[in-house]
Amino acid sequence: MKFIHTSDWHLGRQLHGESLLEQQRLALAQIGALAVEHQVDALIIAGDIYDRAIPPASAVTLLSEFLDELIEKHKIQVLITSGNHDSAERLGFAAKQMRSSGLHMVGSLSLPLTPIKLHGKQSDAWFYPISYAEPAVVRHALADDTINSHELAMKALLEQVTQHDSENLPKVVVAHCFLDGSTESESERPLSVGGADRIAPALFAPFDYVALGHLHGPQYRGVEHVRYSGSPLKYSFSEATQKKSVTLVELSTGKAPTIKLLPINTGRDVRIIEGNLADLLVRAKDDPHADDYLMVRLSDTHALLDPMGKLRSAYPNVLHLERTGLMAQQQQRDIGRDRIKKGELEMFSDFFEQVAGEPLSAAQQQHLHHLLDELHQGEDA
């Protein structure tokens, strides 16, 4: 069984008010091309297919066109689960009628879990789609009042996976959740507050592969086969250094999975550039990627006339500007004002503690008092 694992497409999303639909179209075209090139049996999308519960019509059309080509033309099966951004009910509409075509849309969490057996050219595998659900939903569905966290809810769901007879075929869990210790970015919506959304990676270790969604950076936790594919596009400047990809997985009974990251590059990157305005404008002339989506951090410490306008004349897609030079200068001024307000004894005490690593002793403070008194008396004479 060979499949591509991806997630967090967030179709319809914007970046600082800029539509990303065309970039998403290019990303989906690459994913489809990779699926065909590597002759995969299935495409697995682990939640957040859309960016919001009611997606724009253009996003729905984009997904429909992509699925038509992949399933009808190339005969590649697709399994999609809902994430915390999706409307589970809308995503699961007419799911039963679509299964025969090779499209498995799993919307609202239904219990007991319904495993899906996908057929591959070389072998088959069982997939266990776990749509995103709040602990309260799982608690109610299982009539178990002890379930009061995401980890306890997931533990209860995974017990059903463990108990299912897979006929010695590989077991693949598809879930949308937050594993403890994972690396976050600013573009992910928190699942809960106060750390209640954290799930121990060890819960997933017994299964053959775990296709996770929610976090936008590709990564694995605990063991290599428990992993996030990450999003195919950068959805915030906090993701600027991430390398976007989808995950190619090959499963064979009784063997560890073969895992490979396949890069996704839509041509227009999301970057952060820094420097003074004059230097950046000069650099733009030789920048082959000047039309990337940019955050600019200006180091200039003096007032500038229309810096955003000048930057956009060279970099047309500057989306955010930070005056880091002015902010640093203001911080230094604030520090200076605070220090001037302090008395001489307090200022010297601060200095002494920073140099010596310990505060003045009582005897040293008394001696300093005497010295300051003598100095002031000399000034008054």
C-alpha positions as CSV (number, residue, x, y, z in Angstrom):
1,M,0.0,0.0,0.0
2,K,1.4,3.3,-1.1
3,F,-0.2,6.7,-0.2
4,I,0.5,10.4,0.2
5,H,-0.3,11.9,3.5
6,T,-1.1,15.6,3.6
7,S,-3.3,18.0,5.7
8,D,-4.2,21.6,6.5
9,W,-4.9,22.8,3.0
10,H,-7.0,25.6,4.4
11,L,-8.6,26.3,1.0
12,G,-9.9,29.9,0.9
13,R,-7.4,31.3,3.3
14,Q,-5.9,34.7,3.1
15,L,-2.5,36.0,4.2
16,H,-2.7,39.6,5.6
17,G,-5.8,40.1,3.4
18,E,-4.2,38.7,0.2
19,S,-6.0,35.8,-1.4
20,L,-3.9,32.6,-1.7
21,L,-6.3,30.8,-4.0
22,E,-4.0,30.7,-7.0
23,Q,-1.1,29.6,-4.8
24,Q,-3.4,26.8,-3.5
25,R,-4.3,25.8,-7.0
26,L,-0.6,25.4,-7.9
27,A,0.0,23.4,-4.7
28,L,-2.9,21.0,-5.4
29,A,-1.7,20.6,-9.0
30,Q,1.7,19.6,-7.6
31,I,0.2,17.2,-5.1
32,G,-1.9,15.6,-7.9
33,A,1.2,15.3,-10.1
34,L,3.2,13.7,-7.3
35,A,0.4,11.2,-6.7
36,V,0.4,10.2,-10.3
37,E,4.3,10.2,-10.6
38,H,4.7,7.9,-7.6
39,Q,1.7,5.7,-8.6
40,V,0.1,5.9,-5.2
41,D,-3.0,4.0,-4.2
42,A,-4.5,6.7,-2.1
43,L,-4.3,10.3,-1.0
44,I,-5.0,10.9,2.8
45,I,-6.0,14.4,3.9
46,A,-5.9,14.7,7.7
47,G,-8.3,17.6,8.3
48,D,-8.7,21.3,7.8
49,I,-9.4,20.9,4.1
50,Y,-11.1,24.4,4.3
51,D,-10.1,27.4,6.3
52,R,-13.5,28.0,7.8
53,A,-16.8,26.3,8.3
54,I,-18.5,28.0,5.4
55,P,-15.8,28.2,2.7
56,P,-16.0,30.6,-0.3
57,A,-17.5,29.1,-3.5
58,S,-14.1,29.4,-5.2
59,A,-12.5,27.1,-2.6
60,V,-15.3,24.5,-3.0
61,T,-14.9,24.6,-6.8
62,L,-11.1,24.2,-6.5
63,L,-11.5,21.1,-4.4
64,S,-14.1,19.6,-6.6
65,E,-12.0,20.0,-9.7
66,F,-9.0,18.5,-8.0
67,L,-11.0,15.4,-6.8
68,D,-12.6,14.9,-10.2
69,E,-9.3,14.6,-11.9
70,L,-7.5,12.5,-9.3
71,I,-10.4,10.0,-8.8
72,E,-12.0,9.9,-12.2
73,K,-9.0,10.3,-14.5
74,H,-6.2,8.7,-12.4
75,K,-8.3,6.2,-10.3
76,I,-6.6,7.3,-7.0
77,Q,-8.6,6.8,-3.9
78,V,-9.0,9.8,-1.5
79,L,-9.8,9.8,2.2
80,I,-10.6,13.1,3.9
81,T,-11.3,13.7,7.5
82,S,-12.6,16.9,9.1
83,G,-10.4,19.2,11.2
84,N,-11.2,22.0,13.7
85,H,-11.6,24.6,10.9
86,D,-14.0,22.5,8.9
87,S,-17.8,22.1,9.3
88,A,-17.9,18.3,9.9
89,E,-21.6,18.1,8.8
90,R,-21.0,19.9,5.5
91,L,-17.9,17.9,4.7
92,G,-19.7,14.7,5.3
93,F,-22.6,15.5,3.0
94,A,-23.5,12.5,0.7
95,A,-20.5,10.6,2.0
96,K,-22.2,7.2,1.6
97,Q,-23.0,7.9,-2.0
98,M,-19.5,8.9,-2.8
99,R,-17.7,5.8,-1.4
100,S,-18.3,3.7,-4.5
101,S,-16.3,6.3,-6.5
102,G,-13.3,6.0,-4.3
103,L,-13.9,9.2,-2.3
104,H,-14.2,8.7,1.4
105,M,-15.4,11.9,3.2
106,V,-15.5,11.5,6.9
107,G,-17.3,14.4,8.6
108,S,-18.7,14.2,12.1
109,L,-17.2,11.7,14.4
110,S,-19.3,8.6,14.6
111,L,-19.0,5.9,17.2
112,P,-18.1,3.2,17.1
113,L,-15.4,4.1,14.6
114,T,-15.8,2.8,11.1
115,P,-12.6,1.4,9.7
116,I,-12.0,1.8,5.9
117,K,-10.2,-0.8,4.0
118,L,-8.3,0.7,1.1
119,H,-7.0,-1.6,-1.7
120,G,-3.5,-1.2,-3.1
121,K,-1.8,-2.6,-6.1
122,Q,0.6,-4.6,-4.0
123,S,-1.4,-5.0,-0.7
124,D,-4.3,-3.5,1.3
125,A,-4.4,-1.6,4.6
126,W,-7.0,-0.5,7.2
127,F,-7.5,3.2,7.8
128,Y,-9.1,4.5,11.0
129,P,-10.4,8.1,10.4
130,I,-10.8,10.1,13.6
131,S,-12.4,13.4,12.8
132,Y,-11.7,16.3,15.2
133,A,-14.0,16.3,18.1
134,E,-14.1,18.0,21.5
135,P,-13.7,15.8,24.6
136,A,-17.3,16.6,25.5
137,V,-18.5,15.0,22.2
138,V,-16.6,11.8,22.9
139,R,-17.7,11.8,26.6
140,H,-21.3,12.0,25.5
141,A,-21.0,9.4,22.7
142,L,-19.3,6.9,24.9
143,A,-21.3,7.7,28.1
144,D,-18.0,8.0,30.0
145,D,-17.9,10.9,32.5
146,T,-14.2,10.4,33.1
147,I,-13.3,11.8,29.7
148,N,-12.4,15.4,30.4
149,S,-9.4,16.0,28.2
150,H,-8.3,15.5,24.6
151,E,-5.8,12.9,25.7
152,L,-8.4,10.8,27.5
153,A,-10.8,11.2,24.5
154,M,-8.2,10.0,22.1
155,K,-7.2,7.1,24.3
156,A,-10.7,5.9,24.3
157,L,-11.0,6.1,20.5
158,L,-7.7,4.4,20.0
159,E,-8.8,1.5,22.1
160,Q,-11.4,0.8,19.4
161,V,-8.6,0.8,16.8
162,T,-6.6,-1.7,18.9
163,Q,-9.6,-4.0,19.3
164,H,-10.4,-4.1,15.6
165,D,-9.3,-7.2,13.7
166,S,-7.2,-6.0,10.8
167,E,-6.7,-9.4,9.3
168,N,-2.9,-8.9,9.8
169,L,-3.0,-5.9,7.5
170,P,-1.3,-2.6,8.5
171,K,-3.3,-0.2,10.7
172,V,-3.2,3.5,9.7
173,V,-4.7,6.1,12.1
174,V,-5.8,9.4,10.6
175,A,-6.4,12.1,13.3
176,H,-6.5,15.9,13.8
177,C,-5.0,16.7,17.1
178,F,-2.1,18.3,19.1
179,L,0.8,16.0,20.2
180,D,2.6,17.2,23.3
181,G,6.1,18.6,22.5
182,S,5.3,19.5,18.9
183,T,6.4,22.7,17.3
184,E,3.6,25.3,16.7
185,S,3.2,28.3,14.4
186,E,1.1,31.4,14.6
187,S,-1.4,30.3,12.0
188,E,-2.8,27.4,13.9
189,R,-6.0,27.9,15.9
190,P,-5.6,26.5,19.4
191,L,-7.8,23.5,20.1
192,S,-8.1,24.3,23.8
193,V,-6.6,26.6,26.5
194,G,-4.3,25.8,29.4
195,G,-2.7,22.8,27.8
196,A,-5.8,20.5,27.9
197,D,-5.4,19.8,24.2
198,R,-2.0,18.0,24.6
199,I,-1.9,14.3,23.8
200,A,1.0,12.0,24.6
201,P,2.7,10.7,21.4
202,A,3.2,7.3,22.9
203,L,-0.6,6.6,22.5
204,F,-0.1,6.3,18.7
205,A,3.2,4.3,18.7
206,P,1.6,0.8,18.4
207,F,0.1,1.5,15.0
208,D,1.8,1.0,11.6
209,Y,1.4,4.7,10.6
210,V,-0.3,7.7,12.1
211,A,-1.3,10.5,9.6
212,L,-1.8,13.6,11.7
213,G,-3.2,17.0,10.9
214,H,-3.4,20.4,12.7
215,L,0.2,21.6,12.9
216,H,1.7,23.3,9.8
217,G,5.3,22.3,10.1
218,P,6.3,18.8,8.9
219,Q,7.5,16.8,12.0
220,Y,7.2,13.6,13.9
221,R,6.8,12.9,17.6
222,G,8.2,10.0,19.6
223,V,8.7,7.6,16.7
224,E,9.1,8.4,13.0
225,H,5.8,6.9,11.8
226,V,3.7,9.2,14.1
227,R,3.9,12.4,12.1
228,Y,2.4,15.6,10.8
229,S,2.7,16.2,7.1
230,G,2.4,20.0,7.6
231,S,0.5,22.3,5.4
232,P,1.4,22.6,1.7
233,L,1.7,26.4,1.9
234,K,3.0,28.9,4.4
235,Y,0.1,30.6,6.1
236,S,1.9,33.0,8.4
237,F,5.4,34.7,8.6
238,S,6.1,32.4,11.5
239,E,6.3,29.6,9.0
240,A,8.8,31.5,6.8
241,T,11.7,29.0,7.5
242,Q,9.6,25.8,7.1
243,K,10.1,23.6,4.1
244,K,6.7,22.6,2.8
245,S,6.1,19.1,1.6
246,V,3.7,16.1,1.5
247,T,4.6,12.7,2.9
248,L,5.0,9.6,0.7
249,V,4.4,6.4,2.7
250,E,4.8,2.8,1.6
251,L,3.5,0.0,3.9
252,S,4.2,-3.7,3.7
253,T,2.9,-6.2,6.2
254,G,5.4,-6.9,9.0
255,K,7.8,-4.2,7.9
256,A,8.5,-0.6,9.1
257,P,7.0,2.0,6.8
258,T,9.1,3.6,4.1
259,I,8.7,7.4,4.5
260,K,9.8,10.2,2.2
261,L,9.1,13.9,2.1
262,L,8.1,15.3,-1.3
263,P,8.8,19.1,-1.6
264,I,6.0,21.5,-2.6
265,N,7.1,24.8,-4.2
266,T,4.5,27.1,-5.7
267,G,7.1,29.7,-6.9
268,R,6.0,32.5,-4.6
269,D,7.5,32.2,-1.2
270,V,6.7,33.8,2.2
271,R,9.8,35.5,3.5
272,I,11.1,38.0,6.1
273,I,13.8,40.4,5.0
274,E,15.7,42.9,7.1
275,G,17.9,45.9,6.7
276,N,17.8,49.7,6.1
277,L,15.5,51.0,3.4
278,A,18.2,52.2,1.0
279,D,20.0,48.8,1.1
280,L,16.8,46.8,0.6
281,L,15.8,48.9,-2.4
282,V,19.3,48.2,-4.0
283,R,19.0,44.5,-3.2
284,A,15.6,44.3,-4.9
285,K,17.2,45.0,-8.3
286,D,19.0,41.7,-8.2
287,D,16.4,39.7,-6.3
288,P,14.8,37.1,-8.6
289,H,12.1,36.5,-6.1
290,A,11.1,40.1,-5.4
291,D,7.4,39.2,-5.9
292,D,7.4,36.9,-2.9
293,Y,5.0,37.6,0.0
294,L,7.2,39.7,2.4
295,M,7.4,40.9,5.9
296,V,10.0,43.7,6.0
297,R,11.9,44.7,9.2
298,L,13.5,48.1,8.7
299,S,16.6,48.9,10.8
300,D,16.5,52.7,10.1
301,T,16.4,54.7,13.3
302,H,15.2,58.0,11.7
303,A,11.9,59.1,10.2
304,L,11.2,57.9,6.7
305,L,8.8,59.3,4.1
306,D,6.3,56.7,2.9
307,P,8.5,53.6,3.4
308,M,5.8,51.2,2.5
309,G,5.2,52.9,-0.8
310,K,8.9,52.9,-1.7
311,L,9.2,49.2,-0.7
312,R,6.2,48.2,-2.8
313,S,7.7,49.9,-5.8
314,A,10.5,47.3,-5.6
315,Y,8.7,44.5,-3.8
316,P,5.1,44.5,-4.9
317,N,3.9,42.0,-2.3
318,V,5.1,43.5,0.9
319,L,2.3,42.6,3.3
320,H,3.7,43.7,6.6
321,L,6.2,46.3,7.8
322,E,8.0,46.6,11.1
323,R,10.2,49.5,12.2
324,T,12.6,47.5,14.3
325,G,15.2,50.2,14.3
326,L,12.8,52.8,15.8
327,M,11.5,50.3,18.3
328,A,15.0,49.5,19.5
329,Q,15.9,53.2,19.7
330,Q,12.7,53.9,21.7
331,Q,13.5,51.0,24.1
332,Q,17.0,52.5,24.7
333,R,15.4,55.9,25.4
334,D,13.0,54.3,27.9
335,I,15.9,52.5,29.6
336,G,17.9,55.8,29.7
337,R,15.0,57.7,31.3
338,D,14.5,55.0,33.9
339,R,18.1,55.0,34.8
340,I,18.2,58.8,35.2
341,K,15.3,58.6,37.5
342,K,17.2,56.3,39.8
343,G,19.3,57.8,42.6
344,E,23.1,57.5,42.5
345,L,23.2,54.8,45.1
346,E,20.6,52.7,43.2
347,M,22.4,53.1,39.9
348,F,25.7,52.0,41.4
349,S,24.1,49.1,43.1
350,D,22.6,47.9,39.8
351,F,26.0,48.3,38.2
352,F,27.8,46.4,41.0
353,E,25.4,43.5,40.9
354,Q,25.7,43.2,37.1
355,V,29.5,43.1,37.3
356,A,30.0,41.1,40.5
357,G,27.0,38.8,40.1
358,E,25.8,39.6,43.7
359,P,24.4,42.6,45.5
360,L,26.3,45.0,47.7
361,S,26.7,43.9,51.3
362,A,25.4,46.0,54.2
363,A,29.0,47.1,54.9
364,Q,29.6,48.1,51.3
365,Q,26.4,50.0,51.1
366,Q,27.4,52.0,54.3
367,H,30.8,52.7,52.8
368,L,29.2,53.9,49.6
369,H,26.9,56.2,51.6
370,H,29.9,57.8,53.2
371,L,31.7,58.3,49.9
372,L,28.6,59.9,48.3
373,D,28.2,62.2,51.3
374,E,31.8,63.4,51.0
375,L,31.4,64.0,47.2
376,H,28.2,66.0,47.7
377,Q,29.8,68.0,50.5
378,G,32.7,68.8,48.2
379,E,30.3,70.0,45.5
380,D,28.6,72.3,48.0
381,A,31.8,73.9,49.3
